[in-house]
Every structure is written in C-alpha cells, then in structure tokens.
Amino acid sequence: METKPHAGHYVTRRATSAITDVRVQLDGLTYDGMIWNPYVAHRAGRPLVVSAMFSGFLRLGILIHRHLSERVLLQFGFMQPIPRPSSTFPMLDFVTIDDQWRNHEQFVVVQVVPLPTPFSCSDGYLQWFRRFSDPYILHGVKVDRPSLVIMPQRR
C-alpha cells in the first residue's frame, strides 16, 4: 500500500535545490487555488486525444514510468471511481511495454462518465480519499494546517 504522496518520494541529487520551496508552495494550496479540471476548458477547440487516456507503462530509453490515467479522471472531466493501487500493475519488460504502446488503442480507459457537476464523484470516493490520501507533502503538525477535506461535524 502506498503510504506517502508521490511528490514526497522525490529526492533531488543536487546540493542546492528549490524542491523544498516548491513543496511548501504545494502544501499551501487550497481548493480555491487549484484548477481541478485543467483539460476541460479548451476541449471545444482541442478535443481529448485517445492516447491521453492510455493506461500502462511508458518508456524512454531505460526510463520506465507508470501512466495510470484512470487515477486522474477528474482532471479530464470524468467521474472518478476508487482506483486500484498502482502496486497491482506488474512490471513489464521493454518488449511488452513497447508493444502495448504501439497498440495503445487497446489499453485506453473506456466507459468513463462525464461529470454532471464540477465537483461530482462516485459513491465512496470521498471516504476512500480521506483514508488513503495525504493532502500535504511536507510532514508537520496537523493541528497547524487547515483541513482540505470538508469533514462532517458531529452534534
């Protein structure tokens, strides 16, 4: 199970870096400061290409990257179901990765549902999000930070 946000995994090899500054800026973002559907506003003039919905491994030389578009469907303006853990995708060899990309139409996310309203989500998604997501990259005292997820108040 993933226990840390992906942005928190990155460790720079440089002696001096702005990565800490960037992490602080990311941690300071609020819901109002985010663009939740960055690929929707221009959809009329530039339609979504099928290859953007590819789900699998991408390779450049010896570098391999999981490209799991089903984990970010909200960004594309679609309902976001609870995604399966990225660890359930077995590592593939170079030949298989290249073959899947050549036939990428067979590996695109299908049966997506457009968002009826900008902040819609599938049943159970918010509960999953609260349980498995850490909205902050840098570790700190949680009391000092505003809650990014609206929590119901008990009476």
TORVEX-351212 format. One line per field, with one value per residue (C-alpha): residue number from 1; residue in three letters; x, y, z. Coordinates in nm, 2 decimals. Layout:
<pts>
seq <- [NUM, ...] $
type <- [ALA, ...] $
u <- [X, ...] $
v <- [Y, ...] $
w <- [Z, ...] $
</pts>
This chain:
<pts>
seq <- [1, 2, 3, 4, 5, 6, 7, 8, 9, 10, 11, 12, 13, 14, 15, 16, 17, 18, 19, 20, 21, 22, 23, 24, 25, 26, 27, 28, 29, 30, 31, 32, 33, 34, 35, 36, 37, 38, 39, 40, 41, 42, 43, 44, 45, 46, 47, 48, 49, 50, 51, 52, 53, 54, 55, 56, 57, 58, 59, 60, 61, 62, 63, 64, 65, 66, 67, 68, 69, 70, 71, 72, 73, 74, 75, 76, 77, 78, 79, 80, 81, 82, 83, 84, 85, 86, 87, 88, 89, 90, 91, 92, 93, 94, 95, 96, 97, 98, 99, 100, 101, 102, 103, 104, 105, 106, 107, 108, 109, 110, 111, 112, 113, 114, 115, 116, 117, 118, 119, 120, 121, 122, 123, 124, 125, 126, 127, 128, 129, 130, 131, 132, 133, 134, 135, 136, 137, 138, 139, 140, 141, 142, 143, 144, 145, 146, 147, 148, 149, 150, 151, 152, 153, 154, 155] $
type <- [MET, GLU, THR, LYS, PRO, HIS, ALA, GLY, HIS, TYR, VAL, THR, ARG, ARG, ALA, THR, SER, ALA, ILE, THR, ASP, VAL, ARG, VAL, GLN, LEU, ASP, GLY, LEU, THR, TYR, ASP, GLY, MET, ILE, TRP, ASN, PRO, TYR, VAL, ALA, HIS, ARG, ALA, GLY, ARG, PRO, LEU, VAL, VAL, SER, ALA, MET, PHE, SER, GLY, PHE, LEU, ARG, LEU, GLY, ILE, LEU, ILE, HIS, ARG, HIS, LEU, SER, GLU, ARG, VAL, LEU, LEU, GLN, PHE, GLY, PHE, MET, GLN, PRO, ILE, PRO, ARG, PRO, SER, SER, THR, PHE, PRO, MET, LEU, ASP, PHE, VAL, THR, ILE, ASP, ASP, GLN, TRP, ARG, ASN, HIS, GLU, GLN, PHE, VAL, VAL, VAL, GLN, VAL, VAL, PRO, LEU, PRO, THR, PRO, PHE, SER, CYS, SER, ASP, GLY, TYR, LEU, GLN, TRP, PHE, ARG, ARG, PHE, SER, ASP, PRO, TYR, ILE, LEU, HIS, GLY, VAL, LYS, VAL, ASP, ARG, PRO, SER, LEU, VAL, ILE, MET, PRO, GLN, ARG, ARG] $
u <- [0.00, 0.12, 0.19, 0.32, 0.22, 0.43, 0.56, 0.70, 0.91, 1.12, 1.47, 1.69, 2.06, 2.17, 2.35, 2.11, 1.76, 1.43, 1.24, 1.17, 1.03, 0.80, 0.68, 0.60, 0.40, 0.22, 0.13, 0.00, -0.26, -0.63, -0.93, -0.98, -0.63, -0.65, -0.76, -0.93, -1.02, -0.72, -0.81, -1.18, -1.18, -1.01, -1.20, -1.42, -1.11, -0.89, -1.06, -0.92, -0.70, -0.73, -0.37, -0.41, -0.63, -0.37, -0.31, 0.01, 0.38, 0.57, 0.93, 1.21, 1.53, 1.58, 1.34, 1.00, 0.70, 0.36, 0.10, -0.23, -0.49, -0.77, -0.63, -0.68, -1.01, -1.14, -0.87, -1.02, -1.38, -1.49, -1.63, -1.35, -1.40, -1.19, -0.87, -0.69, -0.35, -0.07, 0.13, -0.12, 0.03, 0.31, 0.64, 0.67, 0.97, 1.08, 0.94, 0.59, 0.59, 0.68, 0.42, 0.15, 0.23, 0.23, -0.12, -0.22, -0.58, -0.63, -0.51, -0.71, -0.95, -1.31, -1.66, -1.59, -1.88, -1.87, -1.90, -2.26, -2.13, -1.77, -1.73, -1.91, -1.75, -1.86, -2.01, -1.75, -1.47, -1.45, -1.43, -1.15, -0.98, -0.99, -0.85, -0.57, -0.47, -0.23, -0.30, 0.04, 0.38, 0.59, 0.54, 0.42, 0.18, -0.17, -0.33, -0.14, -0.28, -0.62, -0.83, -0.85, -1.13, -1.46, -1.53, -1.88, -1.93, -2.07, -2.35] $
v <- [0.00, 0.35, 0.54, 0.87, 1.11, 1.06, 1.42, 1.33, 1.04, 1.27, 1.33, 1.57, 1.48, 1.85, 2.01, 2.31, 2.28, 2.47, 2.14, 2.24, 2.57, 2.40, 2.16, 2.44, 2.62, 2.29, 2.24, 2.60, 2.54, 2.55, 2.42, 2.77, 2.79, 2.47, 2.41, 2.07, 2.02, 2.16, 1.97, 2.07, 2.45, 2.41, 2.09, 2.27, 2.39, 2.09, 1.76, 1.50, 1.26, 0.89, 0.84, 1.07, 0.80, 0.53, 0.33, 0.13, 0.18, 0.44, 0.41, 0.65, 0.46, 0.28, 0.50, 0.35, 0.53, 0.41, 0.62, 0.55, 0.78, 0.60, 0.75, 1.12, 1.10, 1.41, 1.62, 1.51, 1.60, 1.24, 1.07, 0.94, 0.58, 0.44, 0.35, 0.02, 0.05, 0.13, -0.16, -0.40, -0.33, -0.58, -0.45, -0.54, -0.60, -0.35, -0.55, -0.58, -0.21, -0.11, -0.35, -0.21, 0.15, 0.05, -0.09, 0.18, 0.20, -0.14, 0.00, 0.32, 0.38, 0.33, 0.35, 0.69, 0.90, 1.28, 1.49, 1.61, 1.89, 2.02, 1.85, 1.53, 1.20, 0.83, 0.67, 0.60, 0.80, 1.08, 0.82, 0.65, 0.98, 1.08, 0.74, 0.70, 1.05, 1.29, 1.64, 1.76, 1.67, 1.80, 1.64, 1.88, 1.92, 1.85, 2.09, 2.38, 2.31, 2.38, 2.08, 2.05, 1.79, 1.91, 1.68, 1.64, 1.79, 1.57, 1.71] $
w <- [0.00, -0.08, 0.24, 0.11, -0.18, -0.49, -0.47, -0.13, -0.28, -0.49, -0.36, -0.55, -0.61, -0.63, -0.34, -0.36, -0.49, -0.49, -0.43, -0.06, -0.17, -0.43, -0.17, 0.07, -0.21, -0.29, 0.07, 0.09, -0.19, -0.11, -0.30, -0.44, -0.56, -0.76, -1.12, -1.08, -1.45, -1.64, -1.96, -1.99, -2.06, -2.40, -2.50, -2.76, -2.96, -2.89, -2.84, -2.60, -2.79, -2.73, -2.64, -2.34, -2.19, -2.23, -1.91, -1.88, -1.88, -2.09, -2.17, -2.29, -2.33, -2.00, -1.80, -1.73, -1.60, -1.50, -1.68, -1.50, -1.64, -1.46, -1.13, -1.25, -1.44, -1.25, -1.43, -1.76, -1.65, -1.58, -1.27, -1.06, -0.92, -0.64, -0.83, -0.78, -0.61, -0.86, -0.70, -0.86, -1.20, -1.26, -1.40, -1.77, -1.99, -2.25, -2.54, -2.38, -2.29, -2.65, -2.79, -2.57, -2.67, -3.04, -2.98, -2.73, -2.85, -2.68, -2.35, -2.31, -2.03, -2.16, -2.01, -1.85, -1.73, -1.78, -1.46, -1.42, -1.20, -1.15, -0.80, -0.85, -0.76, -0.74, -0.43, -0.17, -0.34, -0.07, 0.21, 0.02, -0.05, 0.32, 0.42, 0.17, 0.07, 0.24, 0.12, 0.24, 0.10, 0.39, 0.73, 1.00, 1.29, 1.15, 1.41, 1.24, 0.90, 0.76, 0.66, 0.28, 0.30, 0.45, 0.75, 0.88, 1.23, 1.50, 1.70] $
</pts>
